[in-house]
Amino acid sequence: MLWGIHQGDFEVRAEGGETRLLGRFPYGAETVLRPAGNGGPELREVFAPRAFAVEQARNTFLLAGHDFAKPMASVAAGSLHVTNTDAALLIEARIAPDMIGVSYIADVLAGIRAGLVPGISPGFRLAVQAGAEIITRQGNTVLRTISAAVLEEISIVTRPAYPQAQIEARSWTPAAAPPRAHPLNRWRL
C-alpha cells in the first residue's frame, strides 16, 4: 500500500458528548514530493477528480499516523463517512464519547487543537486498471497523475505534503480555537 502524506481541510467539533471530525482532501492540487537535486528529477504528484474509488473500499479506517493499531473510526462501524466529489474527497468521522478517553485518540485531538497535528494523508493502492497512474516527464520534472486508486485508510499526520489539505481544530465551547498551521512537506512509500 502507498502512503502519500497530504494536507486537507479538517476540523474538530464537540457536539453532544461526541467529537466530530470534518475534512477534505483536494483533487487537482499538484505538489512537489521531492525537489530536483543530486542529478535526480523533481517529483510531482496530483490526484485527478474522483481518483479514489471509495465505493470499492472494503472498510476504510481513520487512523492516527498510518498505524492500524490506532483506529479512530471506520466505515464498517458507521463512524466514518467518505464522499467523493469532483473537487475533493470529503471526510466525516464521529468519535464516540467512550473512545475520547483512549490515550492515542486524546493525544491526536489535543495535537489538532494545539496546531501540532495539521494534516491528513490517504493510504491507498492503485486500482488494477489501465491508466490508474500516468507518469509524464517534462524537462527535469516527473509528474505522477493518479486517476484510479482504492482508499484503504485516512490518517491524521504531522507532516502532510499537500498544503491545500489542512487540519483545523474548533470547539463549540468557549475554548480557544488554534490558528491554521502550515507544515513542511513530505512523501513516504
N, C-alpha and C positions, 0 to 999 in steps of 0.2 A: 504494500500500500504506500502511496506517496503522501507526504505531508507538505503542503505549501502553506507557509505562515502568512496570513493576510489579515489586515485590519478590517473591521466592519463597524458601522454604526451599531452601538449596543448600549442598552440602558438597563438599570435595575430599578424595579418598583416593588415596594412592600404594600400589599393590599390584603386586608382581612386575614392576617396571620400567614399569608402565603407570599413568597417573593416571586415576582415575575421578571424574567429577563427578555428583553426585546432587542433584536439585532438585524443587521442587513449586511450581506456580502455583495459588493457591486460587481456587475458584469461590465465588460468593455473597458476596464481600468487597467491599462498597461503599467507594469512595474519592472524595475531593474532588479534582477535576482543576484547578479554578480557583475560588477563593473569590469571593463576591459583591463587587462594587465598581465604582466609576465608572459606576453606572447599569446594569451588567450583572448577570445572574443568577449564582448559584452553579452550577457544572457538576459533576455527579457521574457516576460510571460504575460498572457492575457487570457481571461475566460470569456468565451463567446456567450451571448444571451442564452439563457436556459441550458447552460452546459451541464448542469447537474441533473441527472435523471432521478429525482427524488422519489418518483413513483416506483422505481425498480429497487430501491434500497430495502434490504431485509429488515433491518432495525437500526436506525440511525441513533447515535448517542450524542449527548452534550457531555464533554469530558473536561477535566482540569488538566491542562498541559499535555494532551495526547496520551494520557495514561488511562487505559481501560480498567485499571484497578480503582479509578477515581471518577465513577459516573455521577453526573448531576441530574440528568433527565434522559428520557428515551421516547422514541415514537411508540414502541410497543407498550410501554407503561402509560401512554396517554399524556405524559408530562412534557413532551416536545412536539411542536408543530413546525414543519418546514414547508414553505410555499415558494414556488418558482414563479418569477415574473420576468419580463424582458429586461428590466433594469437591474434586478438584484434577486438574490436568494434571501428570503425573509425568514427569520427565526423567532419563535416564541417558546420559552421554556417556563414552566411553573415548578418552583422548588417547594415541596410540601413543608409545612411547619415542623414536622418531626425530623426532616433532613437538614434544617438550618443549623442544628447543633452538631452535626457531623464535622469533625475538625477541618478536613480539607475544603469542604464547602464554605464554612465560616471564613477560612483563610482566603479563598478566592473572592468571596463577596467583600471582605474587608479590603483586599488589594484593589478591587474595582473601585470601591468608594474612595480610596486614597489616591487613585490615579496611577497606581503602580502596575496594574494588570490591564492594559488598554486595548487589547486586540482579540480578534477571533481568527481561527485557522481551520480550514476544512481538511479533513483526512479523506482521501478519495483514491479510487483506482480508475484507470482509463477504461471506458466501455470497450467491449470486444466488437468493434465495427470499423469499417474503413472511414478514415477521416476523423477519428476521435481526437487526434492531435495532429497539427500541421506545423512543421518546423520550416521556417524560411530564413535565409541569410541575405543580409544587405550590407555590403562592406564588412566592417568588423563587428557587426551586431547580428546575433541569432535570436529570432523571435519564436517562441513556442505558443501557439494558439490552441487552447483546449476547448473542443466543441462538444465532447460527449464524455462524461465521467459519472461514476456511481459514487454518491456521497456515503461514506461509511460512518463518519463522525465529524463533529464540530467541536473545536477546543477553544477554551479561553486561555490566552497566552500573553506573555510579557513582551515579546519582540516580533510583532507581525510585519510582513513585508509590504502590504498594500496600505498606503496612507489613507485611502478612502474608506477603510473598514475599521473605524474606531469604536472603542467601547466607552460608554459613559455611564456613570452611576448616579441615580437620582432616587430620592426617597420622598414619599408623600407626607412624611412627618417634618417638623421644623428643622431636622438635622441638615447640616450643610451639604450641598452637592459639590463634588470636586470639579475643578476645571478640566477641559479636554486635554488629553495627553498626546504627544507626538513622539512615538518611539522610533528606535533605529530599525532598519530593515534587515531581514534575514531569510534564508531559504534552507530547508533541510530535505533530504531524501530519506 
